[in-house]
Each structure stands twice: as structure tokens, then as C-alpha cells.
Amino acid sequence: MMGVAVLKKKQLICLAVIVFLVFALGCADDERAADDAGPDNTLTRLTARDQPRRGIYDELGREVLLRGMNFNHLGDYFETDPSLPNVAELGDDDWDDAAALGANVIRLVTTWSAWEPERDAIDFAYLARVRDAVAEANARGMYVVIDMHQDAWSKFIFTPAEETCPEGTRHQKGWDGAPLWATFTDGQPTCTPGRREDSPAVLRAWDSFYANRDGILDELVELWAFIASEFTDNVGVAGYDILNEPGNASEAAATYTGITELYRRAVCAIREVENAADSPGHIIFFEPAVHGIPSAPGLAGDNLVWAAHNYFESIVGPSVRGLLDLSFFLYDILARIYGTTLWCGEYNSFSTDTETNELWTARYAALEDRYLLSGGAWWQWEQECGDPHSVQYPPTPEWLAEQQERCGDARFDVPVCLARAYPRNLPGMLTSLSAEPCGARLVVSGTTDTLGDADLWLPTTSGSKPVVTGTGIEGVTANKVPGGWRIEVAVDGAYTIEVTPVEGDNIR
């Protein structure tokens, strides 16, 4: 297995639970040292609750908004050409720059084919990379959502470049997701008549998965149980995103029942591991299928968050004005049906016109504030020259030469409104939020039964302490940090906080 140390997954799960219990019992009477990072970056375990309103809360009883971006550096993607890297290098500048935009969460893309390249064998080197990424984020005050990412099932489903596709179809490029041993296509054509998910080979792979062919759905559930066992006691992990944009089977009914069964069983497996470790557990994020087919409501237990993606008026209906507004309204209704809060796992605008992207992001930001979403993760931080989203396939020599020129320049242009002001957390319950125009001024209101500190982010180039006014305020502490200000405001009862920079403007 490429020289990596492996063990059977079930053995690893049992071992991890035993180690955790031994460590917990052995250290029960020890005093832990204070966190060297200081109070600004101290993270506490998060839980999704429906009281005092549907939202995400920390152990101090504060409502938390998780706003940040997707990091895909640990993704295992199709290789179009050996000269084109498909992910960027992940360095300190990435973590530092994300934190300087006010991010308090990273949705960390991981891939089944990297976790488990051989059946029943975990790649320990990959686990170490995930652990390192979580630690780097946590050190900068950012939580991590561990995402099991896939697109069009697997990097192993693609049309050979030399193959000629029938009229009306085109080559299917490889993407990311399942390992080869879990990919069953039965020789179906790879050429697609439309979208990447429409390839007959991709559809057959999803049919096989939802039918639990050869136990492959069982295997993904077991993988999640292993991951949960490894991160049970890590409060810097916000939670687990079970599967990115699950694909469609040949029949809609099979998709509906398939993703429902996956989520039900994954939730049960994760909770079983957490209960065995006497842990309060992590949030579990679940998504609709890639083209909107939902799972059934009423998944087992609580501490769940519905994590839809929003590309309306971007990828979906780019010319239909008002579709973005309608999507927020409908998503809010669906979240209520599920009895959960809403967290947007991906959003972005991909126009070649910068002004269009800025306007879209400003509208998205205003809607996110109006509907009081529990946050979201912008897609995506970096996209290398060999990322499947970036490539022409099959590649021509001319295109390949041009693409090689842009390798290493992977950062997306960051819209102004991505860095806007917001409450990272606040005591009790959030009741209203306004950060217009995109960060120059923040007004937030809430209510709490006990005295507590709100943690507010204000992006500004100003070195002057922002002005904080309002009602129900007991005290204010402002800290200058890279990119802006972190402001702690002690509040009690019903409160309103208004924060305005003295000078300067948004971070950009």
C-alpha cells in the first residue's frame, strides 16, 4: 500500500476508543495548563441545538456563527497531466491570511480514496496530515469541519483521452471521491451526454453505492466511525460533513432512499463511537444530493446541521434575477422541516467579470445576515492549474502550454464582502444582524439570561480603536489583530451593539 502503515479499520476504531478511555481515566485528577494562545483563540466544543433558537452554540452558552472558507489542499484529485499540480501547497500563509479575513472555520476537504486507498486499510500518513491541518487552524482560532469530498463519484471514472465519444456526448474528465476498489461501473460508457454526473458510468457507480454492493456503503460508514474515534476529544473540530454533494442514482427514488440510509447509518455509527468514549459528540452536517434531491427528515438523534450549498445566480440560473433571494427563503423552510439550523457548506460566484462577482457576494452577504444563517464556507481558497475545475480535457498541446504558465497562482480573488464584520459568537441568542456596506459598520442585537462576552470581528485598515455603543453593555475590550479588530463586549439581558471604525475602510 505505497509504503504506508495500515491496520484494519475495526481494529483501529476499538484501539482508539480504548486509548481515549485510558488517557481520560489516567488524567482525571491532573490540572491542565492554560492555553498559550490566549483567550482570543480559545475554542470550546460546539453543539447544534434548537433552543433558544435553531443554531450552533458553544459550551459557554454563546451562539456561534461559523464563517470561513474551503481548503482543498488535502483533496485527492484526477491528474490531467503530470506537469499540472491539482492542489496547492498548504502553508502558514494560508492559515494566517484566512484568519486575517476574520474566518473562524475551515471546511477541510478530505477524500475517501486518500483515507482508504486499499480496502479496510487506513493511510496513517493521511490521518497525520488531517491532524496537522486541524491543529494549524485551531492555533489561529479557527474550527474545522472535516468534509468527505466527492465529485462525479471518483477520480477513477474518466474517458481515456484517445477514445472518441459518440455524437452528442463528450469526454468525462476524472474528479475525486471513492477509491478504485469501491468503484463499480460494469463497463458502462464514461462519455457524458451533459453534466459530469450524467455519465452512465457515474450513474452506475452511484447505483452500486446506494445498493450497498459488495458492502461499499458499509465501508464508508466504518470510515466515519474511525474518523470520529480519532477526533472525539478534539473540541477544535466543529463537526463532520458526511458526504459532499451526493450524486444521483439512475432513479430518483434510489437516490432519496440511498442518501437517507447513508446518513442514518453514519450518524448512528459516529454516535456509537462517541457514546463509548463518554463524549458529548460533534455536530454532523448533512447535504442534499447534487441536484437537489433531499434525504428524509427525522434522522436519528440531534446535534445535526443541514448544510446545503448555494450557487444560485452563479452556476445555477446566472441570468435569473431574484433566484438567489428565493433560494434563501426555500432553504430556510427546508431547514425548519429538518428541525435544524442552516449552514452553507459552499457558495461563490464564478463570473469572468470581477464587478459581477462583487455584486453577487454583496447580495449573498446581506441575505446571510437577514436570514441569520449559522454561517458558511466560501468555495474555494485556492484552485491550482491541474484542479479538475480548471482543466480542459482532453488537453491540447496549446492549452497545456498556456496552463503551465499559470501554475502556482492558485488563489481566488477574495471579494470585499467575504471579510465583512460579524459576531463570531455572542451570549444567548442572536436576534438581528447588519454589516453593511460589507464590514464598515456592524450592528447586532441579541438577548441573554446571564452576563457574557460577545466576540465581534471588524475588518478595517484603521489602527484606531473602533467606537462601540449600544444598550445592555457592561464593558468593552478591543484587540488589534492582523486584518482588523477583535472586540469583546460584555452584555446582559436584551442588548444591542454597534461597532464603527474611526477611520479607514474595509480590509480591502
C-alpha positions in Angstrom: 0.0 0.0 0.0 2.5 2.6 -1.2 4.7 2.0 1.9 2.2 3.5 4.4 1.4 1.8 7.7 -2.1 0.3 7.8 -4.4 -1.5 10.1 -7.8 -2.9 9.8 -10.4 -0.2 10.4 -12.4 -2.0 13.0 -9.2 -2.7 15.0 -8.3 1.0 14.8 -11.7 2.1 16.0 -11.5 -0.2 19.0 -7.9 0.8 19.8 -8.7 4.5 19.6 -11.6 4.2 21.9 -9.5 2.2 24.5 -6.6 4.7 24.3 -9.0 7.6 24.8 -10.6 5.9 27.9 -7.3 5.0 29.4 -6.0 8.5 28.9 -9.1 10.1 30.3 -9.1 8.0 33.4 -5.3 8.4 34.0 -5.5 12.2 33.7 -8.8 12.8 35.6 -7.0 14.4 38.5 -4.5 16.4 36.5 -4.7 20.1 36.1 -4.4 21.2 32.5 -2.0 24.0 31.6 -3.6 27.2 30.3 -3.9 27.6 26.5 -0.8 29.6 25.4 -2.8 31.1 22.5 -4.7 33.3 25.0 -8.5 33.9 25.4 -9.0 35.3 21.9 -8.3 31.9 20.3 -9.7 29.5 22.9 -12.1 27.1 21.3 -14.8 25.2 23.1 -16.9 22.3 21.9 -19.8 23.2 19.6 -23.3 21.8 19.6 -26.3 22.3 17.3 -29.4 23.0 19.2 -32.9 24.2 18.6 -33.0 26.4 21.8 -33.0 29.3 22.4 -33.3 29.2 18.6 -32.1 26.8 16.0 -28.3 27.4 15.8 -24.8 26.4 16.8 -23.8 27.0 20.4 -20.6 26.6 22.4 -20.1 25.3 25.9 -20.4 28.8 27.4 -24.0 29.2 26.1 -23.0 31.5 23.2 -24.5 31.3 19.8 -21.7 30.8 17.2 -21.6 31.9 13.6 -19.1 29.8 11.6 -17.9 31.8 8.7 -14.8 30.9 6.7 -13.7 29.1 3.5 -13.0 25.7 1.9 -9.4 24.4 1.9 -9.0 21.7 -0.7 -5.2 21.1 -0.3 -5.8 17.6 1.1 -8.1 16.5 -1.8 -7.1 13.5 -4.0 -8.0 14.7 -7.5 -7.7 13.3 -11.0 -4.4 14.1 -12.8 -4.9 15.6 -16.2 -1.2 15.9 -16.9 1.8 15.2 -14.6 3.0 18.8 -15.2 -0.1 20.3 -13.7 -0.4 20.1 -9.9 -4.0 19.6 -8.9 -3.8 21.1 -5.4 -1.7 23.9 -4.0 0.8 23.6 -1.2 -0.7 24.3 2.2 1.5 26.7 4.2 1.5 29.1 7.1 0.5 32.0 4.9 -2.8 30.2 4.0 -3.8 29.8 7.6 -2.6 33.3 8.6 -4.3 35.0 5.6 -7.6 33.2 6.2 -7.6 34.2 9.9 -6.8 37.8 8.8 -10.0 37.8 6.8 -11.9 37.1 10.1 -12.5 33.4 9.3 -13.3 31.2 12.3 -13.9 28.0 10.4 -12.2 26.0 7.6 -14.2 23.3 5.8 -11.4 20.9 5.2 -11.7 18.8 2.0 -10.6 15.2 2.5 -11.1 12.3 0.1 -12.2 8.7 0.7 -9.5 7.4 -1.8 -6.8 9.1 0.3 -8.2 7.9 3.6 -8.6 4.3 2.4 -6.7 3.6 -0.8 -6.9 -0.1 0.0 -10.0 -1.8 1.4 -10.0 -1.9 5.2 -6.7 -0.1 5.4 -6.3 3.4 6.7 -3.4 5.6 5.5 -1.8 6.8 8.7 0.2 9.4 6.8 -3.0 11.0 5.5 -4.5 10.9 9.0 -1.4 12.8 10.2 -1.9 15.5 7.5 -5.5 15.9 8.6 -4.5 16.2 12.3 -1.8 18.8 11.4 -4.4 20.9 9.4 -6.8 20.8 12.3 -4.0 21.9 14.7 -2.9 24.8 12.4 -6.5 26.1 12.1 -7.2 25.7 15.8 -4.0 27.6 16.8 -5.4 30.6 14.9 -8.9 30.5 16.5 -10.5 28.6 13.6 -12.6 25.5 13.9 -12.5 22.7 11.3 -15.4 20.9 9.5 -14.0 17.6 8.2 -15.6 17.1 4.8 -15.7 13.8 2.9 -15.5 15.3 -0.6 -16.5 13.8 -3.9 -17.4 15.0 -7.3 -18.8 12.6 -10.0 -18.0 9.7 -7.7 -14.3 9.2 -8.2 -11.1 10.2 -10.0 -11.1 6.7 -11.4 -14.1 7.3 -13.7 -12.9 9.1 -16.8 -12.8 8.7 -20.6 -9.4 7.9 -22.0 -8.1 10.9 -23.9 -7.6 8.8 -27.1 -11.2 7.5 -27.1 -13.7 9.0 -29.5 -17.1 9.8 -27.8 -20.3 9.3 -29.7 -22.1 12.3 -31.2 -24.0 14.2 -28.6 -21.6 13.2 -25.8 -18.2 14.4 -24.6 -15.2 13.1 -22.7 -15.7 12.7 -18.9 -12.8 14.1 -17.0 -11.9 12.4 -13.7 -12.8 14.2 -10.5 -12.4 12.9 -6.9 -14.0 10.7 -4.2 -14.2 7.0 -3.9 -11.2 4.6 -4.1 -10.9 2.3 -7.1 -11.9 -0.8 -5.1 -15.3 0.9 -4.3 -16.0 2.0 -8.0 -18.3 -0.3 -9.9 -19.3 0.8 -13.4 -19.9 -2.6 -15.1 -18.4 -1.3 -18.3 -20.9 1.5 -18.8 -19.8 4.3 -21.1 -17.8 7.1 -19.5 -18.7 9.7 -22.1 -21.3 12.1 -20.7 -24.3 13.5 -22.6 -24.4 16.5 -20.4 -23.2 17.3 -16.8 -20.4 15.3 -15.2 -23.0 13.5 -13.1 -24.8 12.3 -16.2 -22.2 9.8 -17.4 -23.7 6.3 -17.5 -20.6 5.1 -15.6 -21.0 7.6 -12.9 -24.7 6.8 -12.5 -23.9 3.1 -12.3 -21.3 3.8 -9.6 -23.9 5.6 -7.5 -26.5 2.8 -8.1 -23.9 0.4 -6.7 -23.2 2.5 -3.7 -26.8 3.1 -2.7 -27.5 -0.6 -3.1 -24.5 -1.3 -0.8 -23.0 -3.5 -3.5 -20.1 -5.6 -2.1 -20.6 -3.7 1.2 -19.2 -0.4 0.0 -21.7 1.8 1.8 -20.8 -0.2 4.9 -17.2 0.7 4.3 -17.8 4.4 4.2 -19.8 4.2 7.4 -17.0 2.4 9.1 -14.5 5.0 7.9 -16.6 7.7 9.5 -16.7 5.7 12.7 -12.9 5.6 12.6 -12.6 9.3 12.0 -14.9 10.0 14.9 -12.8 7.8 17.1 -9.7 9.8 16.2 -11.2 13.2 16.9 -13.7 12.5 19.7 -11.9 14.7 22.2 -10.9 17.5 19.8 -13.1 20.5 20.5 -11.5 22.3 17.6 -13.3 20.1 15.2 -16.7 21.7 14.7 -18.1 18.5 13.1 -18.2 16.1 10.2 -19.7 16.7 6.8 -20.8 13.1 5.8 -20.6 13.4 2.0 -20.2 16.4 -0.3 -23.0 16.7 -2.9 -24.1 13.1 -3.1 -24.6 12.0 -6.6 -27.8 10.8 -8.3 -28.6 7.2 -9.0 -30.4 6.1 -12.1 -33.7 6.6 -10.4 -34.7 9.5 -8.1 -36.2 7.1 -5.6 -33.0 5.2 -5.2 -31.1 8.5 -4.6 -33.6 9.6 -1.9 -33.6 6.2 0.0 -29.8 5.8 -0.6 -28.6 9.1 0.9 -31.2 8.7 3.7 -29.8 5.3 4.6 -26.2 6.6 4.4 -26.9 9.5 6.7 -28.9 7.4 9.2 -26.2 4.7 9.5 -23.3 7.2 9.6 -25.0 9.2 12.3 -25.6 6.0 14.3 -22.0 4.8 13.8 -20.5 8.1 14.9 -22.7 8.4 17.9 -21.9 4.8 19.0 -18.2 5.7 19.0 -18.8 9.0 20.9 -21.1 7.3 23.4 -18.5 4.6 24.1 -15.9 7.4 24.8 -18.5 9.2 27.0 -18.2 12.2 24.7 -20.8 14.9 24.2 -20.2 14.4 20.4 -19.6 16.6 17.4 -22.0 18.2 15.0 -22.9 16.1 12.0 -23.5 18.1 8.8 -25.7 16.6 6.0 -26.4 17.8 2.5 -29.0 17.3 -0.3 -28.0 15.4 -3.4 -26.1 17.3 -6.0 -29.2 18.4 -8.0 -31.5 18.9 -5.0 -32.9 15.5 -4.1 -33.1 15.6 -0.3 -32.8 13.0 2.4 -35.7 12.1 4.5 -36.3 14.2 7.6 -36.1 12.7 11.1 -32.5 11.4 11.1 -31.6 9.7 14.4 -30.8 12.0 17.3 -29.9 15.6 17.4 -26.8 17.8 17.0 -27.3 17.8 13.3 -27.0 20.7 10.8 -28.4 20.9 7.3 -25.5 22.1 5.0 -26.9 23.0 1.6 -24.7 24.7 -1.0 -25.7 27.9 -2.7 -24.7 28.7 -6.3 -28.0 30.3 -7.4 -27.5 33.1 -10.0 -23.9 31.8 -10.1 -23.7 28.3 -11.6 -27.5 27.8 -11.4 -29.6 30.2 -13.3 -27.0 33.0 -13.6 -29.4 35.2 -15.6 -32.5 34.7 -13.4 -32.5 37.8 -11.2 -34.1 37.0 -7.8 -33.2 33.3 -7.8 -30.6 33.9 -5.0 -33.2 35.6 -2.8 -35.7 32.8 -3.4 -33.1 30.2 -2.6 -32.6 31.6 0.9 -36.3 31.6 1.5 -36.7 28.0 0.4 -33.6 26.8 2.2 -34.9 28.3 5.4 -38.2 26.4 5.0 -36.3 23.1 4.4 -34.1 23.6 7.4 -37.2 24.1 9.5 -38.6 20.9 8.2 -35.4 19.1 9.2 -35.6 20.9 12.6 -32.0 22.1 12.2 -30.2 25.3 11.6 -28.8 26.1 8.1 -25.0 26.2 7.4 -23.9 26.8 3.8 -21.0 24.5 3.0 -20.2 26.2 -0.3 -21.0 29.4 -2.1 -19.3 31.6 -4.7 -19.8 33.5 -8.0 -17.6 32.5 -10.9 -18.1 35.2 -13.5 -15.1 36.4 -15.5 -16.3 39.9 -14.6 -15.0 41.0 -11.2 -17.7 43.5 -10.7 -20.4 40.8 -11.2 -18.7 38.6 -8.5 -18.5 41.5 -6.1 -22.2 42.4 -6.5 -23.2 38.8 -6.1 -21.2 38.4 -3.0 -22.7 41.6 -1.5 -26.2 40.3 -2.1 -25.3 36.9 -0.7 -23.8 38.7 2.4 -26.9 40.8 3.0 -29.2 37.7 2.7 -27.0 35.6 5.0 -27.3 38.4 7.6 -31.0 38.8 7.1 -31.8 35.1 7.5 -29.3 34.8 10.4 -27.6 31.7 8.9 -25.2 29.9 11.2 -22.5 30.7 8.7 -20.9 29.2 5.7 -17.7 28.4 3.8 -16.7 30.2 0.6 -15.6 27.9 -2.3 -12.7 28.0 -2.5 -9.5 29.4 -1.2 -7.1 28.1 -3.9 -7.6 26.3 -7.2 -4.4 25.0 -8.8 -3.8 24.7 -12.6 -4.5 21.0 -12.5 -7.6 21.1 -10.4 -10.4 19.4 -12.4 -12.4 22.6 -12.1 -9.7 24.4 -14.1 -8.7 22.0 -16.8 -9.6 21.3 -20.4 -10.0 17.6 -21.1 -8.6 16.1 -23.2 -5.8 18.6 -23.1 -4.4 20.0 -26.3 -0.6 20.9 -26.5 -1.5 24.6 -26.9 -3.8 24.6 -23.9 -1.3 22.7 -21.8 1.4 25.2 -22.5 -0.8 28.1 -21.5 -2.0 26.3 -18.4 1.5 25.6 -17.3 2.2 29.3 -17.2 -0.4 29.9 -14.5 0.6 27.0 -12.2 1.4 28.3 -8.7 -1.0 31.2 -9.0 -3.8 29.4 -7.2 -5.5 32.0 -5.0 -9.0 33.0 -5.9 -9.7 36.8 -5.8 -11.2 37.4 -2.4 -14.4 39.5 -2.7 -14.6 42.5 -0.3 -17.7 41.2 1.4 -16.1 38.0 2.4 -14.2 39.8 5.1 -17.2 41.7 6.4 -17.9 42.3 10.1 -19.8 39.8 12.1 -20.3 38.3 15.6 -18.1 35.2 15.9 -20.1 34.3 18.9 -22.4 36.1 21.3 -24.2 35.3 24.6 -27.6 33.8 24.4 -29.4 34.3 21.1 -28.8 36.4 18.1 -31.9 38.4 17.0 -30.7 40.7 14.3 -27.5 41.4 12.3 -26.4 44.1 9.8 -23.0 44.6 8.4 -23.5 47.0 5.5 -21.7 48.1 3.5 -19.9 44.8 3.9 -18.0 45.5 7.1 -17.6 49.2 7.6 -20.2 49.2 10.4 -21.7 46.3 12.4 -25.0 46.4 14.3 -26.0 43.3 16.2 -28.7 42.6 18.8 -29.4 39.6 21.0 -30.7 38.5 24.4 -29.1 36.5 27.2 -30.1 35.4 30.6 -26.6 35.7 32.0 -23.7 38.1 31.7 -21.3 37.1 29.0 -18.9 38.3 26.4 -19.7 38.7 22.7 -16.7 38.3 20.3 -17.0 40.6 17.3 -14.9 40.8 14.2 -14.4 44.2 12.4 -12.2 44.2 9.3 -10.5 47.6 8.9 -7.2 49.1 7.9 -7.6 51.6 10.8 -5.2 51.4 13.7 -7.7 53.5 15.9 -9.9 51.6 18.3 -13.4 51.3 16.9 -16.3 53.1 18.6 -18.6 50.7 20.4 -22.1 51.9 21.5 -25.4 50.3 22.4 -27.6 49.0 25.2 -27.1 46.3 27.7 -23.3 46.7 27.5 -21.3 46.1 30.7 -17.8 46.5 29.3 -15.6 46.6 26.1 -12.2 45.2 25.2 -10.7 45.8 21.8 -7.7 43.9 20.4 -5.9 44.9 17.1 -5.2 41.8 15.1 -4.0 41.2 11.6 -6.7 42.4 9.2 -8.8 44.2 11.7 -10.1 44.2 15.3 -11.4 41.5 17.7 -13.8 43.2 20.1 -15.1 41.6 23.3 -18.3 43.2 24.6 -19.7 42.1 28.0 -23.5 42.1 27.7 -26.5 41.2 29.9 -30.2 40.9 29.2 -31.5 42.3 25.9 -28.7 44.1 24.1 -27.7 46.0 21.0 -24.1 46.5 19.9 -23.0 49.0 17.3 -19.4 48.9 16.2 -17.9 51.6 13.8 -14.3 52.2 12.8 -12.9 55.6 13.5 -11.2 55.8 10.2 -10.2 53.6 7.3 -12.4 51.2 5.5 -12.9 47.5 4.9 -9.7 45.3 4.8 -9.7 45.7 1.0 
